[in-house]
């Protein structure tokens, strides 16, 4: 049972590392959760700026060629 779980985790991580769209979706999801639950109650402009920075970072990161493909 433990080996199946470890294999599943390894497969998920391998998929996220090798699939840039899945990684981008995970990155946006994490940034959105941080922005909505932690930054938005403090200041809405801070949350909007954080998501804007995440968007610019993702566009810059994925506009470069991927060495793993």
N, C-alpha and C positions, 0 to 999 in steps of 0.2 A: 504494500500500500504506500509506504513511504517513497519507494523508488518511482512509482507512478506519479506521485505528486511532484517529486523533484524533476522528473522528465517533463511534466506539464509546465512547470515554472520555467524550465530551461527553454522549452519551445516558445512560450509566450515572450520571453525576453529576447530570444533570437529573432522572432518575428518583428518585434518593436525596433530592434536595432537595424534590421535589414530592410524594413519597409518605411520609407520616409513619411508617407502619408499617415500611417498609423502612429508614428512617433510625433508628428505634428499635431494630430488629434489629441493624443495623450498630453502633450505640452500645453495646448490650449485649454484642455479640461482642467488641468492642475492650476494654471494661471487664472482661469475664470473662478475656480473655487476659492483661491486665495483672495482674489479681488472682491468677490461678492461677500464672503463671510468675514473677512478680516479688515480689508481696506475701506469698503463702502460704508460701514458704520462709523468710521473715523472721519472720512471726507470723500464725497462722491468724485471730486476732481482727481483725487489720488488714485481711486480705483480705475477711472477712465484712462488716466495716463499710464497706469500699469498695464492695462490691456492693450493700449496703443503701442507700448514698448514691446510687448510680447508679439504683436502682429509684425512690427518692423523687424524684430529679431528673427522671426520665422521666415519672412520673405527673404531677408539677407542670407540666412543659413541655407535655404533651399534653392536660391538662385545660383549658388556655386555648384560646380560638378561634384558628385559624390564619388569618393575614391573607392568605396566598397562595391559599387555596381559595375 
